[in-house]
Amino acid sequence: MSGKALLNIFISLGIASGVFAQGSNEPKINIPINRQLFHDNIVKEKQLLLGSDGKMDNEFTIESNLDIAQLATQAINHQVDAIRFMIETDSKIDARLKSGYLVGLANILRHMRQGWLKRQVNPSHFAQIFSVYKKLIEVNTEKKSIIPYVEHFPYDIAYTATLPRIFEENPSYNELKDLLLVKFAAQYPDKTFQELSKYPDSKHADSLIKAIGRQYPEQLYSYAQAGNALSRRIKSIKEDTFVKTVVELSEMKSGQIYFPFLDNLVKGKITIAELDAAKDDRLKYYRLLVKTQMDYARRALNGDIAIGFKELTARLQRKGNDEFVNEINALHESPNAIRFKCLQPLTAQELYYLAVFSDGLIYTSSYTQGVFPLMMSKINNRGDSLLMSVSFDHYRKFIRQAAGYNTLKTFFSTFPNKKDASDLMTAFVNGLEKTKGLEDGVDVADSYASLYETMPELANQMLKNVKANYERNLKANNRRGIAIYNILYKLFLSADPKQNIDLTKELGIPPVYNIPFQSFTNEKGEVITQMFFYGDEDGMMDFDIFVRTFANDPKWKLDQSNSKFVVAKTTSGAPVYVFANRPLPNTEDQDYVAQNAMQEYLEKNNLAPTVTFHRGHSYHAPTSVSYITPTSRVVFMGSCGGFFLIDSILKKSPDAHIISSKQTGYRDINLPFIRIFLENLRQRKDIDWIPFWKEFRAAAHITGMEDYIPPYKNLGALFIKAYKRATGEEEM
């Protein structure tokens, strides 16, 4: 008899091939051979989940929150086996369902591993996911509806626990899909249209199209153009004036040009003809964008938030950078009369928005020699009049930027009444508990870092105002305000070395001045780093330098056998790996193909990067950020797009040490950093930022070095970390 035939007999008879006990006090049970593979897969996925923190051991570690890590570890180590034991011992579950539930448990574990790395599954929810799945097994076995047992949980719990395909047989499965769609929209409103395209016939489709469309009108526009089932569903909505207007724009050849003015179009405040008269002239179109921004900002003061306000601001930012900032940056070696010629027709208000929306892109000289002095001369050197004329729109960002470029003192000197300048800085600090998000708080934090060195008297006033606001919020028992102002106060004090402020102790955040070498290693002692290149001319040049650097260094060996990425590995010292994608033509989206192939390799081999390097222009930075994992200890950007980029990084890896520049990064600065940093790791050294930065400055002593911010001076990033730790807010 053949081995295969004998195996088939074993399977048909259910002869046991393994023994399993859930705990020391539980009786051992035999596992039939036809389900042994399912159990093996569960054990494999369980170990991979435990090892997804970068170390293949029996602990799930999150350095940013050891309490959650401990609970997650207990859940993985105990609840998984409890569920396996229940499935095998429950006599009410027939053999077919047992197999389905076991396969489903392995799929759940795989999704949890992939999901937490992508910030889609919250580790604090691991125990609840297992508990819900265990309950759903009982309910589904009895063929009852599973809806009551998931409807009150957030999306990541409900989706993960119902992931197994065996639940497709449940009588409430169609209702479950509708429920998950609504939960998805609540957790990921910005991705709702993408999900809706899978379920265009959902009973919730119309209401979601109307509601989410008002939050993300550009997405509504794009999906209306798609020519698929969701597009037809969108176009079938006739009674909603807003949706109808967006559909009409989507059917026009140049509809997106009109899009920033959507709210005024819907309200009849502007016409397509008026927009047509401006759309092909860069000055007229930019001017109309600024005029609309000022209009929307005035309305916002009265609580009237225009639909598409965010989209308008984003378009204004892109237009200003593309048409003006990039031009004056590119002409940085030309005489000022030539360099800043394109700015001459702009009004003070138009220059104001050019300044505040060029964060991380505008050169220091472009700001200090061009935009700022011209703006002030066009407002007759009246800074107070300028801010009033723009309804104080984004004024905190403007003050933070002026402080960073050391022009704030000049700006305040143009206020006829010095008390007005003092009152403005009081307002700058006040009322942060009433603002949405953390951007304003970050602007205040970053401003202090600059003012402490350049305007100490003003910095001292800010410190007093912050303390007064803390006491005010403490008296009012405003939890958000208490957290914001306590953090700012401690951060401000820490800028003075004489205060000896230990931020780790005071704010409960990990050390900001150093990172132990062991934090970079996996269980084999390896350090895994990832580096992202882009297929434009600069990216290809940078990659060529990268290859030559490692190919010619005897301390490194370069593996170029893969067509999508290369791997540099140390030949001595600590085993350090640098995975770098090849910069393939980005006009054909080949960058994505190369980067994705590299990420798939890392994931397949359970290699968790603890360092991420971005090598490219600032507009490529969000793509690099999308690949950051929670295991990243250091993120080197080289260029920084301001608050939103920093916030995005910290959402991916809450306690990452971020190195960034206030403006465009320089190759001659980036390369010394990378070389010194990797050499420290090769020598198994802890990263101690203060001496490291001294060595870095000596190796990169060129203009622009002063714009690079070490992690311990990035008060904005520290503010975000501390706030989320203090309030327990975890965004995914």
Sequence and secondary structure as in RCSB ss.txt:
>XXXX:A:sequence
MSGKALLNIFISLGIASGVFAQGSNEPKINIPINRQLFHDNIVKEKQLLLGSDGKMDNEFTIESNLDIAQLATQA
INHQVDAIRFMIETDSKIDARLKSGYLVGLANILRHMRQGWLKRQVNPSHFAQIFSVYKKLIEVNTEKKSIIPYV
EHFPYDIAYTATLPRIFEENPSYNELKDLLLVKFAAQYPDKTFQELSKYPDSKHADSLIKAIGRQYPEQLYSYAQ
AGNALSRRIKSIKEDTFVKTVVELSEMKSGQIYFPFLDNLVKGKITIAELDAAKDDRLKYYRLLVKTQMDYARRA
LNGDIAIGFKELTARLQRKGNDEFVNEINALHESPNAIRFKCLQPLTAQELYYLAVFSDGLIYTSSYTQGVFPLM
MSKINNRGDSLLMSVSFDHYRKFIRQAAGYNTLKTFFSTFPNKKDASDLMTAFVNGLEKTKGLEDGVDVADSYAS
LYETMPELANQMLKNVKANYERNLKANNRRGIAIYNILYKLFLSADPKQNIDLTKELGIPPVYNIPFQSFTNEKG
EVITQMFFYGDEDGMMDFDIFVRTFANDPKWKLDQSNSKFVVAKTTSGAPVYVFANRPLPNTEDQDYVAQNAMQE
YLEKNNLAPTVTFHRGHSYHAPTSVSYITPTSRVVFMGSCGGFFLIDSILKKSPDAHIISSKQTGYRDINLPFIR
IFLENLRQRKDIDWIPFWKEFRAAAHITGMEDYIPPYKNLGALFIKAYKRATGEEEM
>XXXX:A:secstr
  HHHHHHHHHHHT EEEEE SSTTS  EEEEHHHHHHHHHHHHHHHHHHHTTSS SS    TT HHHHHHHHHI
IIIIHHHHHHHHHH TTS HHHHHHHHHHHHHHHHHHHHHHHTTSS GGGHHHHHHHHHHHHHHHHTT  SGGGT
TTS HHHHHHHT SGGGGGSTTHHHHHHHHHHHHHHH GGGHHHHHTT TT TTHHHHHHHHHHH HHHHHHHHT
S SHHHHHHHT  S HHHHHHHHHHTSTTHHHHGGGHHHHHTTSS HHHHHTTTT HHHHHHHHHHHHHHHHHHH
HTT   TTHHHHHHHHHHHHIIIIIHHHHHTTTS HHHHTGGGTT  HHHHHHHHHT TTTS HHIIIIIIHHHH
HHHTTS HHHHHHHTTTTTHHHHHHHHHHTT HHHHHTT SSHHHHHHHHHHHHTTGGGSSSSHHHHHHHHHHHH
HHHH HHHHHHHHHHHHHHHHHHHHHT HHHHHHHHHHHHHHHHTSGGG   HHHHH    SSEE GGGGB TTS
 EEEEEE  BSHHHHHHHHHHHHHHHT TTEEEE  SSSEEEEEESSSS EEEEEE   BGGGTHHHHHHHHHHH
HHHHTT   SEEEE S GGGHHHHHHT  TT SEEE SS   HHHHHHHHHHSTT EEEEESS   HHHHHHHHH
HHHHHHHTT  EEHHHHHHHHHHHT STTGGGEE GGG HHHHHHHHHHHHH     
